[in-house]
Amino acid sequence: QVQLVESGGGSVQAGGSLRLSCTAARDTECMGWFRQIPGKGREAVTTIDHFGTPRYADSVKGRFTISKDNGNNTAYLHMNSLRPEETAMYLCVAKDSYYCPLVAAGFSYWGQGTQVTVSS
């Protein structure tokens, strides 16, 4: 098991920005973020593999940027131009595989989540 600790959530007005961080207890080959929206299922946001290759959901392309510091096992999610419908619990994920698609089923490790609230 790998413990994931998220931070950086909060409240922001529409159009604003936030940065989330997720630190893993050890190195993993793939990290990312999913979000749980009230009344909806869990949806993928972004992933990044050990080599720094990112993948993004279409809805966040051009606004969100994921990065990873392999030295301290931390992934960062910079979110710009946030929308009210993106209010959600953002969950950090990780796996011990270089295969890093936007599919929840493949992730072994999940964080507790950090709340992001975007007001209109």
C-alpha atoms as a printed R data frame, in Angstrom:
    type eleno elety resid chain resno       x      y       z
1   ATOM     1    CA   GLN     A     1   0.000  0.000   0.000
2   ATOM     2    CA   VAL     A     2   1.147  3.526  -0.792
3   ATOM     3    CA   GLN     A     3  -0.124  6.436   1.243
4   ATOM     4    CA   LEU     A     4  -1.044  9.532  -0.759
5   ATOM     5    CA   VAL     A     5  -1.404 12.909   0.922
6   ATOM     6    CA   GLU     A     6  -3.187 15.696  -0.925
7   ATOM     7    CA   SER     A     7  -3.223 19.390  -0.208
8   ATOM     8    CA   GLY     A     8  -4.143 22.664  -1.861
9   ATOM     9    CA   GLY     A     9  -7.891 22.495  -2.205
10  ATOM    10    CA   GLY     A    10 -10.129 25.386  -1.281
11  ATOM    11    CA   SER     A    11 -12.682 27.866  -2.516
12  ATOM    12    CA   VAL     A    12 -12.261 30.094  -5.527
13  ATOM    13    CA   GLN     A    13 -14.445 32.172  -7.789
14  ATOM    14    CA   ALA     A    14 -15.163 31.129 -11.342
15  ATOM    15    CA   GLY     A    15 -12.208 31.910 -13.562
16  ATOM    16    CA   GLY     A    16  -9.787 31.577 -10.681
17  ATOM    17    CA   SER     A    17  -6.871 29.231 -10.127
18  ATOM    18    CA   LEU     A    18  -5.765 26.646  -7.609
19  ATOM    19    CA   ARG     A    19  -2.791 24.338  -7.244
20  ATOM    20    CA   LEU     A    20  -3.145 20.871  -5.766
21  ATOM    21    CA   SER     A    21  -0.289 18.756  -4.485
22  ATOM    22    CA   CYS     A    22  -0.072 15.029  -3.839
23  ATOM    23    CA   THR     A    23   2.870 13.365  -2.133
24  ATOM    24    CA   ALA     A    24   3.313  9.616  -2.224
25  ATOM    25    CA   ALA     A    25   5.098  7.662   0.490
26  ATOM    26    CA   ARG     A    26   7.394  6.179  -2.183
27  ATOM    27    CA   ASP     A    27   8.050  6.439  -5.881
28  ATOM    28    CA   THR     A    28   5.350  5.207  -8.231
29  ATOM    29    CA   GLU     A    29   5.396  4.989 -12.031
30  ATOM    30    CA   CYS     A    30   2.129  6.821 -12.582
31  ATOM    31    CA   MET     A    31   0.213  9.453 -10.647
32  ATOM    32    CA   GLY     A    32  -2.864 11.466 -11.410
33  ATOM    33    CA   TRP     A    33  -6.103 13.039 -10.331
34  ATOM    34    CA   PHE     A    34  -9.741 12.022 -10.537
35  ATOM    35    CA   ARG     A    35 -12.689 13.970  -9.222
36  ATOM    36    CA   GLN     A    36 -15.955 13.056  -7.590
37  ATOM    37    CA   ILE     A    37 -18.737 15.491  -8.431
38  ATOM    38    CA   PRO     A    38 -21.885 15.455  -6.260
39  ATOM    39    CA   GLY     A    39 -24.626 13.520  -8.003
40  ATOM    40    CA   LYS     A    40 -22.232 12.167 -10.603
41  ATOM    41    CA   GLY     A    41 -19.740  9.391 -10.803
42  ATOM    42    CA   ARG     A    42 -16.012  9.574 -10.535
43  ATOM    43    CA   GLU     A    43 -14.294 11.081 -13.564
44  ATOM    44    CA   ALA     A    44 -10.720 11.235 -14.722
45  ATOM    45    CA   VAL     A    45  -8.932 14.562 -14.822
46  ATOM    46    CA   THR     A    46  -5.299 13.884 -15.653
47  ATOM    47    CA   THR     A    47  -2.403 11.476 -15.248
48  ATOM    48    CA   ILE     A    48   1.358 11.673 -15.619
49  ATOM    49    CA   ASP     A    49   3.862  8.867 -15.961
50  ATOM    50    CA   HIS     A    50   7.366  8.595 -14.566
51  ATOM    51    CA   PHE     A    51   8.838 10.125 -17.723
52  ATOM    52    CA   GLY     A    52   6.617 13.192 -17.443
53  ATOM    53    CA   THR     A    53   4.135 12.325 -20.179
54  ATOM    54    CA   PRO     A    54   0.751 13.823 -19.284
55  ATOM    55    CA   ARG     A    55  -2.748 12.827 -20.307
56  ATOM    56    CA   TYR     A    56  -5.777 15.082 -19.864
57  ATOM    57    CA   ALA     A    57  -9.520 14.734 -20.022
58  ATOM    58    CA   ASP     A    58 -10.856 16.770 -22.938
59  ATOM    59    CA   SER     A    59 -12.772 19.048 -20.579
60  ATOM    60    CA   VAL     A    60  -9.595 20.331 -18.880
61  ATOM    61    CA   LYS     A    61  -7.171 20.514 -21.793
62  ATOM    62    CA   GLY     A    62  -5.585 23.929 -22.074
63  ATOM    63    CA   ARG     A    63  -6.620 24.914 -18.541
64  ATOM    64    CA   PHE     A    64  -5.089 22.295 -16.242
65  ATOM    65    CA   THR     A    65  -1.429 21.287 -16.079
66  ATOM    66    CA   ILE     A    66  -0.005 18.302 -14.244
67  ATOM    67    CA   SER     A    67   3.645 17.981 -13.301
68  ATOM    68    CA   LYS     A    68   5.675 15.578 -11.187
69  ATOM    69    CA   ASP     A    69   8.770 15.882  -9.078
70  ATOM    70    CA   ASN     A    70  10.244 12.400  -9.012
71  ATOM    71    CA   GLY     A    71  12.765 13.426  -6.370
72  ATOM    72    CA   ASN     A    72  10.117 13.919  -3.721
73  ATOM    73    CA   ASN     A    73   7.371 11.697  -5.164
74  ATOM    74    CA   THR     A    74   5.012 14.640  -5.565
75  ATOM    75    CA   ALA     A    75   2.561 15.474  -8.309
76  ATOM    76    CA   TYR     A    76   1.148 18.938  -8.824
77  ATOM    77    CA   LEU     A    77  -2.048 19.993 -10.549
78  ATOM    78    CA   HIS     A    78  -2.309 23.601 -11.653
79  ATOM    79    CA   MET     A    79  -5.915 24.469 -12.421
80  ATOM    80    CA   ASN     A    80  -6.745 27.681 -14.264
81  ATOM    81    CA   SER     A    81 -10.041 29.165 -15.465
82  ATOM    82    CA   LEU     A    82 -11.996 27.043 -13.019
83  ATOM    83    CA   ARG     A    83 -15.725 26.580 -13.581
84  ATOM    84    CA   PRO     A    84 -18.533 26.126 -11.034
85  ATOM    85    CA   GLU     A    85 -19.337 22.680 -12.467
86  ATOM    86    CA   GLU     A    86 -15.829 21.593 -11.484
87  ATOM    87    CA   THR     A    87 -16.707 21.782  -7.824
88  ATOM    88    CA   ALA     A    88 -15.725 18.351  -6.579
89  ATOM    89    CA   MET     A    89 -13.601 16.247  -4.307
90  ATOM    90    CA   TYR     A    90 -10.293 15.844  -6.123
91  ATOM    91    CA   LEU     A    91  -8.657 12.496  -5.504
92  ATOM    92    CA   CYS     A    92  -4.993 11.742  -6.047
93  ATOM    93    CA   VAL     A    93  -4.200  8.339  -7.538
94  ATOM    94    CA   ALA     A    94  -1.073  6.297  -8.143
95  ATOM    95    CA   LYS     A    95  -0.017  2.944  -9.552
96  ATOM    96    CA   ASP     A    96   3.096  0.846 -10.021
97  ATOM    97    CA   SER     A    97   2.917  0.712 -13.798
98  ATOM    98    CA   TYR     A    98   4.211  2.886 -16.615
99  ATOM    99    CA   TYR     A    99   0.877  2.353 -18.386
100 ATOM   100    CA   CYS     A   100  -0.946  5.480 -17.317
101 ATOM   101    CA   PRO     A   101  -4.356  5.884 -18.980
102 ATOM   102    CA   LEU     A   102  -7.306  7.892 -17.700
103 ATOM   103    CA   VAL     A   103  -9.043  4.821 -16.334
104 ATOM   104    CA   ALA     A   104  -9.946  4.555 -12.667
105 ATOM   105    CA   ALA     A   105  -9.928  0.768 -12.589
106 ATOM   106    CA   GLY     A   106  -6.190  0.571 -13.139
107 ATOM   107    CA   PHE     A   107  -5.183  2.578 -10.086
108 ATOM   108    CA   SER     A   108  -4.270  0.714  -6.930
109 ATOM   109    CA   TYR     A   109  -3.727  3.652  -4.624
110 ATOM   110    CA   TRP     A   110  -6.145  6.465  -3.827
111 ATOM   111    CA   GLY     A   111  -5.855  9.475  -1.556
112 ATOM   112    CA   GLN     A   112  -8.545 10.769   0.777
113 ATOM   113    CA   GLY     A   113  -9.202 13.734  -1.482
114 ATOM   114    CA   THR     A   114  -9.160 17.496  -1.232
115 ATOM   115    CA   GLN     A   115 -12.255 19.619  -1.783
116 ATOM   116    CA   VAL     A   116 -12.350 22.223  -4.530
117 ATOM   117    CA   THR     A   117 -15.290 24.616  -4.565
118 ATOM   118    CA   VAL     A   118 -15.808 27.052  -7.430
119 ATOM   119    CA   SER     A   119 -18.421 29.728  -6.941
120 ATOM   120    CA   SER     A   120 -20.149 31.639  -9.720
